[in-house]
Amino acid sequence: MAWFAIMHADQVAKSDQLAFRAWLRRDERHRVAYADIERLWSGASELPVVKSRRREKRIAVTRRTFGAGMLAAMAGGGGWVAYQQHPFADYRTSAGERRTVRLADDSSVDMAGATALSVDFSSKLRLVTLHRGEAYFSVAPDTSRPFVVEAAAGRTMAAGTAFNVDYVSDDDVRVTVAQHAVDIRVAAEGARLDAGSQLTYGRESIGPPQAIDPASELGWRDGRLIFISQPFGRVVASLNRWRQGRLMVMESALAVRPVTLIVDLQKSGNILATLEDTLPIRVVNVTPYLTLLFAA
C-alpha cells in the first residue's frame, strides 16, 4: 500500500521509481502483493467516494483521492477496516482515547488509545483477551480464580496485582509489572516477573526480564509517552495509538534505530512536528490518513 501511494502521488521522484522497481525485483511476493492492491483499487472505481473524484471519465489517483478511496475499497472489499477495529470486542478505544473499565470482579482496566479487549469470566477463571493495543490491569485478589490476560501467543496470569500489557505485534508483546508479580507462559516456556520488571515475548519464546522504572514505562497513564533508547519502529507503533492517521517507517535500518523522546499526549496534534524537530527523518505526507517516514 505504501508503494502504491508513492507511485500514484502527484509527483514521483526518479529515486522512488528506481527503488520501487528494485523492490519488485527483489521478491516475487512483492509483485503479487502489489498486484492485489492494484486490483483492490480497480474494484473500488464504482464506489461513490471514488466516483466523485473522477475527471474526464477517469479516476484521478492522487495523494488526496488515495486515502479516502483506498479505505473505502478495503471496507467494501471484505471488511478489513472493521476487522482491524475488532467490532465484536467487549471494550474498545479509538486513537487518542483513554478509557477506564470496571470489571465484574471489581478489577479495573485502564485502556490506552486504539485498544480492544474482551472479557470472559467463569467460576474458575477470569480471562481477558487483549486483541490489540495497551492496557493496565489493577487486579482484585481472588486466589480461587486466577486473572489471565491473553495477548497473541502468550498468557499473563495473576491472583491480585497491577501490571501492563503492550501488544504491538504477535512478535512484540511487552509485560510490565507495577505491583507484586505475574506468571507468563508462551507455548512450553514460562517465566515469573516481579514488580519493577519488564519482559517481551513473541510467538514462541520469552525474553529475559529487565529492571525498569514503572513511572516512565507507564507514563501514558499520566498523559505522556517516554521512550528511552527504544527502537524507532516501536516508538511509531505507540504513537499511532494517540493520533489520527497512520505513521509508517519505510526503512528497516530506521525502524531499529534507538530513540529517546518524550511526548505530551495533551498535544497529540504536534506529534509529527515533534518527530521532525528532534529526529533526523524525512516525512512524506501521502494522504491525511498515511504518513511515510524515511531516514534523512
C-alpha positions in Angstrom: 0.0 0.0 0.0 2.8 2.4 0.8 4.5 1.8 -2.6 1.1 2.2 -4.3 0.7 5.6 -2.6 4.1 6.7 -3.6 3.8 5.6 -7.2 0.4 7.4 -7.6 1.4 10.6 -5.8 1.1 14.0 -7.6 4.8 13.8 -8.4 7.1 10.7 -8.2 10.8 11.3 -7.7 13.2 9.4 -10.0 14.9 7.8 -7.0 11.5 6.5 -5.8 10.8 5.0 -9.3 14.2 3.2 -9.2 13.7 2.0 -5.6 10.2 0.7 -6.5 11.5 -1.3 -9.4 14.2 -2.8 -7.3 11.6 -3.7 -4.6 9.5 -5.5 -7.2 12.5 -7.5 -8.5 13.7 -8.5 -5.0 10.9 -10.9 -4.2 8.1 -12.4 -6.3 5.8 -11.9 -3.3 6.2 -8.2 -3.7 4.8 -8.4 -7.2 1.9 -10.4 -6.1 1.1 -8.1 -3.2 1.3 -5.0 -5.4 -1.0 -6.6 -8.0 -3.5 -7.3 -5.2 -3.5 -3.6 -4.2 -4.0 -2.6 -7.9 -6.9 -5.0 -8.2 -8.4 -3.6 -5.0 -8.1 -0.1 -6.3 -9.6 -1.0 -9.6 -12.6 -2.7 -7.9 -13.2 0.5 -6.0 -13.7 2.6 -9.1 -17.5 2.4 -8.7 -17.7 3.5 -5.1 -19.3 6.9 -4.6 -16.2 8.2 -2.8 -14.1 7.5 -5.9 -16.7 8.4 -8.5 -16.9 11.9 -7.0 -13.3 12.5 -7.9 -13.4 11.4 -11.5 -12.2 13.8 -14.1 -12.7 13.3 -17.8 -14.3 9.9 -17.1 -11.0 8.6 -15.5 -10.1 8.3 -11.8 -7.7 10.9 -10.7 -5.5 8.9 -8.4 -3.6 11.4 -6.3 -2.4 11.6 -2.8 -5.8 13.3 -1.9 -8.0 10.6 -3.5 -5.9 7.6 -2.5 -6.7 7.8 1.2 -10.5 8.1 1.1 -10.8 5.8 -1.9 -8.5 3.0 -0.7 -10.0 3.0 2.8 -13.5 2.8 1.3 -12.3 0.0 -1.0 -10.9 -2.0 1.9 -14.1 -1.6 3.9 -16.3 -2.6 1.0 -13.9 -5.4 -0.2 -14.0 -7.6 2.8 -14.5 -5.5 5.9 -10.8 -5.1 6.6 -11.2 -1.8 8.4 -14.0 -3.2 10.6 -11.8 -6.2 11.3 -8.9 -4.1 12.5 -11.3 -2.3 14.9 -12.4 -5.7 16.4 -16.1 -4.9 16.3 -17.0 -7.8 18.5 -14.7 -6.9 21.3 -16.4 -6.1 24.6 -14.5 -2.8 25.1 -12.7 -0.6 22.6 -11.0 2.8 22.4 -10.3 4.9 19.3 -6.9 6.5 18.5 -6.1 9.2 21.2 -8.8 8.0 23.6 -8.3 6.7 27.1 -10.9 4.7 29.0 -11.2 3.0 32.4 -13.4 -0.1 32.7 -14.6 -1.6 36.0 -14.9 -5.4 35.7 -17.4 -7.6 37.4 -14.9 -8.9 40.0 -14.0 -5.2 40.9 -10.8 -5.3 39.0 -10.2 -2.3 36.7 -8.6 -1.8 33.3 -7.1 1.4 32.0 -7.1 1.3 28.2 -4.8 3.2 26.0 -5.7 4.6 22.6 -6.6 2.2 19.8 -7.1 -0.7 22.2 -9.7 -3.6 22.1 -10.3 -6.4 24.6 -12.9 -9.0 25.5 -13.8 -10.4 29.0 -14.8 -14.0 29.8 -15.3 -14.7 33.5 -16.3 -18.1 34.9 -16.4 -19.7 38.3 -12.8 -20.9 37.8 -11.0 -18.3 35.6 -11.1 -14.6 34.9 -9.9 -14.4 31.3 -9.3 -11.1 29.4 -8.3 -11.3 25.7 -6.3 -8.2 24.5 -7.0 -8.1 20.8 -4.7 -5.1 20.2 -3.3 -2.0 21.9 -2.2 -1.5 25.5 -3.9 -1.8 28.9 -3.1 -1.5 32.6 -4.7 -4.1 34.8 -5.4 -3.5 38.6 -6.5 -7.0 39.6 -8.8 -7.6 42.6 -7.4 -10.5 44.8 -9.1 -13.9 44.3 -6.9 -16.9 44.8 -9.7 -19.3 43.6 -9.9 -17.6 40.2 -6.7 -16.6 38.5 -6.8 -13.5 36.4 -5.3 -14.2 33.0 -4.6 -11.7 30.1 -4.2 -13.4 26.7 -2.3 -11.4 24.1 -1.0 -13.0 20.9 0.6 -16.4 21.8 1.1 -15.7 25.5 -0.8 -15.6 28.7 0.0 -13.4 31.7 -1.5 -14.8 35.0 -2.0 -13.0 38.3 -4.0 -13.6 41.5 -4.0 -9.9 42.7 -1.6 -7.4 41.3 -1.1 -4.5 38.9 0.6 -4.9 35.5 0.6 -3.6 32.0 0.4 -5.4 28.7 1.5 -3.7 25.5 0.6 -5.6 22.3 2.5 -4.1 19.4 2.6 -7.3 17.2 2.5 -11.1 17.6 6.3 -11.0 18.0 6.3 -8.0 20.3 4.2 -8.2 23.4 5.7 -6.3 26.4 4.6 -7.0 30.0 5.4 -4.6 32.8 4.7 -5.3 36.5 4.0 -2.4 38.8 3.0 -4.4 41.9 3.6 -7.9 43.2 4.3 -10.5 40.4 2.8 -12.3 37.4 3.5 -15.6 35.6 3.9 -15.6 31.9 3.6 -18.6 29.6 4.3 -18.9 25.8 3.9 -22.5 24.5 6.0 -24.7 26.8 8.1 -21.8 28.1 7.3 -20.0 31.4 8.7 -17.0 33.4 7.9 -15.2 36.6 8.1 -11.4 36.5 8.3 -9.3 39.7 7.4 -5.7 40.4 9.7 -3.1 38.8 10.5 -5.5 35.9 9.6 -5.9 32.3 9.9 -8.5 29.6 8.9 -9.0 25.9 7.6 -12.2 24.4 6.9 -13.4 20.8 5.2 -16.2 19.1 7.5 -18.9 20.5 9.7 -17.5 23.2 10.0 -15.2 26.2 12.7 -12.6 26.5 14.8 -12.0 29.7 13.3 -9.8 32.4 14.8 -6.3 32.8 14.6 -3.8 35.7 12.7 -0.7 34.7 11.1 2.5 36.2 7.3 1.8 36.0 6.6 5.5 36.2 8.4 6.1 33.0 7.3 2.9 31.2 3.7 3.6 32.1 3.7 7.3 31.5 0.8 7.1 29.1 -1.5 6.8 32.1 -0.3 10.3 33.2 -0.6 11.9 29.8 2.9 11.4 28.4 4.9 8.9 26.4 8.5 8.4 27.5 10.9 6.5 25.2 14.4 5.8 26.3 16.6 4.2 23.7 13.6 2.4 22.1 13.6 1.2 18.5 12.0 3.8 16.3 9.6 1.2 14.9 8.2 0.5 18.3 8.0 4.2 19.1 6.0 4.8 16.0 3.7 1.8 16.8 3.0 3.5 20.2 2.5 7.0 18.6 -0.1 5.5 16.2 -2.4 4.9 19.1 -2.5 8.5 20.0 -3.0 10.3 16.7 -5.4 10.2 13.8 -3.9 8.7 10.6 -1.1 6.2 10.4 2.7 6.7 10.5 4.8 4.1 8.7 8.6 3.6 8.9 9.8 2.8 5.4 13.4 1.6 6.1 14.4 -1.3 8.3 17.6 0.5 9.5 15.5 3.4 10.6 13.0 1.1 12.4 15.7 -0.4 14.7 17.4 2.9 15.4 17.3 3.7 19.1 15.3 6.8 20.0 14.9 8.9 23.2 11.8 11.0 23.2 9.1 12.5 25.5 5.7 13.2 24.0 2.9 15.2 25.7 -0.4 13.4 24.9 -2.3 16.6 25.6 -0.7 17.9 22.4 -1.1 14.9 20.2 -1.6 17.0 17.2 2.0 18.1 17.5 3.5 14.6 17.4 4.6 14.7 13.8 6.2 18.1 14.3 8.0 16.8 17.4 9.4 14.0 15.4 10.6 16.3 12.6 12.2 18.7 15.1 14.0 16.1 17.2 15.0 13.3 14.8 16.9 13.0 11.5 14.0 11.9 9.4 12.2 12.8 6.2 8.4 13.0 6.4 6.2 12.3 3.3 2.5 13.1 3.8 0.8 10.8 1.3 -2.7 11.5 2.4 -4.4 12.8 5.6 -4.5 9.1 6.6 -1.0 8.0 5.8 2.4 9.5 6.5 5.7 7.8 5.5 8.9 8.2 7.5 12.4 7.9 5.9 15.9 8.5 7.2 17.0 12.0 6.4 
